[in-house]
Amino acid sequence: MPVQIAEVFALMNEIGIEKEVIDSIDPDAPLIAQGIDSMDFPALAIAAEKKFGVDISDTSAARLKTMNDFVRFINEKAS
């Protein structure tokens, strides 16, 4: 079953990203412009690797700009 964006939002909450930031995220806009900083993104990548069983290399992570990019990547790697 594909990972849904709501599951990634829940994961963001689990790692301590503020609810106000999560609630305001536009899935098509760059995460960096929406309050996801250089500390949050690696934590999210590591948590996603553990939860969804995917490997997110530094090269791959650099290409993940939006929430939709992130979900699409997880679904491609998990299948």
N, C-alpha and C positions, 0 to 999 in steps of 0.2 A: 504494500500500500504506500503510495507516495507521501512524502513529508508535506505537510500543509504549513502555510505561513504562520498560522496560529501556534503551531508547535515550536517554531523558532522564537516567536514572541514570548512564549512561556519560558523557554530556555533563557532568553535574555533576562527575564524577571528572576529566574533562579540564580543567575550569576551576579545579580545585584545592580543591574542597570535600572535607573529610576523609572517608575511607572509612567510618569509624565512624558519622559522621552519616548518610551515604547509606544504609548498611546498616540503620539503625534507623528510617528513614522509613516512616510509615504513610501510604499514598496518600490516605486519607480525612481525615487530620488536618491542621490548619493548619500550613503549612511554618514559619511564624515561631515556633511553639511547639516545633519539632523541631530547632532549631539553624541554620536558614537565616536569616541576618540581613540587615540592610539593605544590606550590601555584596555578599553572595552573590546575592540575588535579581536585582538589575539585571544582574550579570555573566551569570547564567543566561539571562535574557531576551535579552540581546544575542547570546549564543552560539546560542540557539535560533533567533533571527531569521536568523543567518548559515547555520546548518546545515540548517534546514528551510524556508527561504525564506518566512517569514511576517513580518508587521509586528505588533509588540506595542506599542501605544500606551501612554502612561502611564495612561490611563483603563482600558484593557483589563487592564493589569498589576495595577491596584488590585483587580480582581475575581478574580484568580487566587490563591485562598487555599490550595488543596491541590494535591498532585501530580496527582491525577485531573483537577482543573480545568485545570491546565496542559496535560496531554496532550490533553484534550478540545478545548481552544482551538486547539492546534496542528493537530489533525486537521480541525477545522471550517474553519480558514483555509487549510489546504493543499489542501483538496478543491475 
